Each structure stands twice: as structure tokens, then as C-alpha cells.
Amino acid sequence: MLLSPVRALAWQDAPEVGALTLAAFGDLFDLDPRPEFLLLGTGAGLRQPPRPLVRELEAMGIGVEAMDSRAAARAWGVLRAEERWIVAALLPL
């Protein structure tokens, strides 16, 4: 699932964590203003995203917080309740 403050979409053809690229997220980051950071739910367990992806997002001013997908879903609820401008990408368990 791909989440932004304005919509939720099924993440069709989501790659495994190690194969993530910026293109895999579609237009998720095309918000005005840009999101503060990406909550990346990596499935049943924590897996680190590829360093090139993290560097590319950081160059855009977007931080990356990786965690298992359940934790990311909980964090999404808390942070959006605080009206934080964030996006999330949750891989299936």
C-alpha cells in the first residue's frame, strides 16, 4: 500500500526491499509541499532499503524510516494524528 496525506493506493507490483528504486513509488513524492519523510514498511521484519535509494530521497529533502510493516502502520496513525506531512510505503507481511 502507498499512503500519502491525500490518498491511499494499492502498491501494484511492489518489488522486494532490496530492489526498491525511486521509480517503484510512482508519484508518491509529488506533493506540495514535499513530504518530510517516507515510512517504509519492509514486510514481516525489518530490512534496510538500498543505500542509493536512501541517498536519492535525502537529496530531495525526504528522510527514510524503515521498519516492519506493522510498526510502520502504527507510526503512520500516530504521525498523521499530529498532522505530520509524511508518506508511507507498506510491503505485505
Secondary structure, DSSP 8 states (H G I E B T S, - for coil): -EEETTEEE--TT---GGG--GGGGTTTT--SS--SEEEEE-TTS-----HHHHHHHHHTT-EEEEE-HHHHHHHHHHHHHTT---EEEE---
